[in-house]
Amino acid sequence: MTAAPANPSGAPSAPDSTPDTATPQAGDPVFSVRNLWKVFGPKAGRVPGDTSLTGLSAAEVRERTGCTAAVRDVSFDVARGEVFVVMGLSGSGKSTLVRCLTRLIEPTAGALHIDGEDVLAMDRARLRQLRRTRAAMVFQHFGLLPHRTVLDNIAYGLEIQGVGRAERRARAAGMIEKVGLAGLGERRPGQLSGGQQQRVGLARALAVDPEVLLFDEPFSALDPLIRRDMQEEVIRLHREEGRTMVFITHDLSEALRIGDRIALMRDGEIVQLGTPEEIVAAPADDYVRDFVRDVPREQVISVRRAMRPALAGEADTGVALAPGTVVAEAIEAVARSGEHVRVVEDGRTLGVVDHARLLAVVAGLDADPGAGTDAGTAPDPGGSHTAGGEVAAV
Ligand SMILES: Nc1ncnc2c1ncn2[C@@H]1O[C@H](COP(=O)(O)OP(=O)(O)OP(=O)(O)O)[C@@H](O)[C@H]1O
């Protein structure tokens, strides 16, 4: 339907006219999503094109048409190598959106590309290949085969691909090590804890070496300690491999911990898309503000955002911290030294933070210190809006 808007993301450009054969480049997005809709219900197809409906709330659309607009006019890019988190309350459209990426759910309207290739134009065979080898999904219910050993469960995806027995078992054995299940390869899933089972699910997805891992609330059934463990595991795997990940969660602390960028959904729309710091420091509206109200700001907001210009003499004294250092660390440095700290990049003092700036961050009185970047402006809810147009890397 609608053409892709001219690079609404400020980040990598949309490959709307890229030929399918193009080799992906480092800066190209993996997924590029433009004006995507998923409407469930009778005559769903008429909703996205009907301007008398598109401006209405999800509840109003339902009342008028009997349809549920689960994803509404969503646009974003997933950059190569990032952890892209889709967050929102139950029913906000997270699962529907992520399932649309590989057409496990068929989008109603919009444009969707992976590495420049039009996903909506893929035939069944190509789609199967997409799901098996390019964008593997890790589900909350791990879907393990109960009568198979852990090793054979991990090898299962390779078996479907037609990889020979010896090779798939060798590759699966490597994955067992990688996800911390060494020695458990011959057990059955029923002989494992929930966390261990989730690791098997993760290893199975990793074994096929997909370009993107799609996680649908994978850890929500786990108890908090094991959940934390698994989050660390994902972060570690991501650091080691730089694999692109799309991660659904309704848990804000999980999103803040693992996300390079977070798309916050409400009623099928993305209400804000940004780094954890941008979302916590500059919520797009009252809904987001409410969402992040209890976040310990000093653990998310960096000294780059908290700093003020150095006064005469200040640029030459004081402890030096990198711009990405979180305020919590700066508090410790200021408390120890009793004076301001400098924010230094490449040997240059960018600014300073003192007691007053740090307390303002903790108290939430630091509204829009990032003025001058686009961090303080109202974001385009559909676009991948990041301060300075940069995509944070882990
Ligand atoms: N097959 C379907 N038919 C009709 N409506 C659906 C269907 N699947 C999802 N929906 C509706 O679409 C909306 C979004 O659902 P979705 O499952 O994507 O939300 P979610 O954010 O993933 O929720 P949760 O966190 O509870 O899984 C909800 O109103 C849901 O009832």
The ligand as an SDF file (V2000), in Angstrom:
LIG
                    3D

 31 33  0  0  0  0  0  0  0  0999 V2000
   -6.2870  -14.2230   16.0720 N   0  0  0  0  0  0  0  0  0  0  0  0
   -6.8030  -13.1140   16.6120 C   0  0  0  0  0  0  0  0  0  0  0  0
   -8.0730  -12.7480   16.3300 N   0  0  0  0  0  0  0  0  0  0  0  0
   -8.6090  -11.6270   16.8470 C   0  0  0  0  0  0  0  0  0  0  0  0
   -7.9440  -10.7850   17.6520 N   0  0  0  0  0  0  0  0  0  0  0  0
   -6.6810  -11.0960   17.9820 C   0  0  0  0  0  0  0  0  0  0  0  0
   -6.0450  -12.2720   17.4760 C   0  0  0  0  0  0  0  0  0  0  0  0
   -4.7830  -12.3150   17.9640 N   0  0  0  0  0  0  0  0  0  0  0  0
   -4.6390  -11.2210   18.7440 C   0  0  0  0  0  0  0  0  0  0  0  0
   -5.7750  -10.4870   18.7500 N   0  0  0  0  0  0  0  0  0  0  0  0
   -5.9990   -9.2260   19.4570 C   0  0  0  0  0  0  0  0  0  0  0  0
   -4.9990   -8.3000   19.0440 O   0  0  0  0  0  0  0  0  0  0  0  0
   -4.5850   -7.5030   20.1370 C   0  0  0  0  0  0  0  0  0  0  0  0
   -3.0930   -7.6360   20.3050 C   0  0  0  0  0  0  0  0  0  0  0  0
   -2.7830   -8.9470   20.7340 O   0  0  0  0  0  0  0  0  0  0  0  0
   -1.2950   -9.4410   20.9720 P   0  0  0  0  0  0  0  0  0  0  0  0
   -1.3370  -10.8740   21.3620 O   0  0  0  0  0  0  0  0  0  0  0  0
   -0.4640   -9.0660   19.8160 O   0  0  0  0  0  0  0  0  0  0  0  0
   -0.8490   -8.5450   22.2220 O   0  0  0  0  0  0  0  0  0  0  0  0
    0.4080   -8.6990   23.1680 P   0  0  0  0  0  0  0  0  0  0  0  0
    0.8720   -7.3140   23.4450 O   0  0  0  0  0  0  0  0  0  0  0  0
    1.3830   -9.6400   22.5890 O   0  0  0  0  0  0  0  0  0  0  0  0
   -0.2590   -9.3110   24.4600 O   0  0  0  0  0  0  0  0  0  0  0  0
    0.3410  -10.3420   25.5420 P   0  0  0  0  0  0  0  0  0  0  0  0
    1.4290   -9.6200   26.2620 O   0  0  0  0  0  0  0  0  0  0  0  0
   -0.8370  -10.6050   26.4200 O   0  0  0  0  0  0  0  0  0  0  0  0
    0.7940  -11.5450   24.7880 O   0  0  0  0  0  0  0  0  0  0  0  0
   -5.3890   -7.9570   21.3360 C   0  0  0  0  0  0  0  0  0  0  0  0
   -6.5100   -7.1030   21.4580 O   0  0  0  0  0  0  0  0  0  0  0  0
   -5.8230   -9.3560   20.9570 C   0  0  0  0  0  0  0  0  0  0  0  0
   -7.0280   -9.6910   21.5830 O   0  0  0  0  0  0  0  0  0  0  0  0
  1  2  1  0
  2  3  1  0
  2  7  2  0
  3  4  2  0
  4  5  1  0
  5  6  2  0
  6  7  1  0
  6 10  1  0
  7  8  1  0
  8  9  2  0
  9 10  1  0
 10 11  1  0
 11 12  1  0
 11 30  1  0
 12 13  1  0
 13 14  1  0
 13 28  1  0
 14 15  1  0
 15 16  1  0
 16 17  2  0
 16 18  1  0
 16 19  1  0
 19 20  1  0
 20 21  2  0
 20 22  1  0
 20 23  1  0
 23 24  1  0
 24 25  2  0
 24 26  1  0
 24 27  1  0
 28 29  1  0
 28 30  1  0
 30 31  1  0
M  END
$$$$
